[in-house]
Amino acid sequence: MLAAIAIALPPSSHFIYIPVISLLGIVLGFMLGAKATKDAIAFEARKAAEREARRAERAAKRASPES
């Protein structure tokens, strides 16, 4: 005898749960990505400022008369 396998539809809450979780993932990903981008931009700006300070320091050493 062959047993018939019944394929049941998912409950109606499933049609609400999956889109909500997907939307939550998109929103959280956007927020975390924006924060990471701001941090990276700030880091690059700080590196550029430090690089410019070192460059100015070297230029000042070259311009000063050595005793």
C-alpha positions, 0 to 999 in steps of 0.5 A: 500500500502506498501512503499518500503524503499530504503537503500542507500549506504553511500557516497564515502567520508564515506569510507575515513572519518571513517578509517582516524578518526580511525587512528587518534584515535589510534595515539592520544591514543598511544601518550597520553598513552606514555606520561602518562607512562613516567610521571608515571615512573618519579613519581615512580623514584622521590618517590624512591629517596625520600624514599631512602633519608629518609632512609639515614637520619634515618640511619645517626640519628641512627649512630650519637652519641646522646648528 
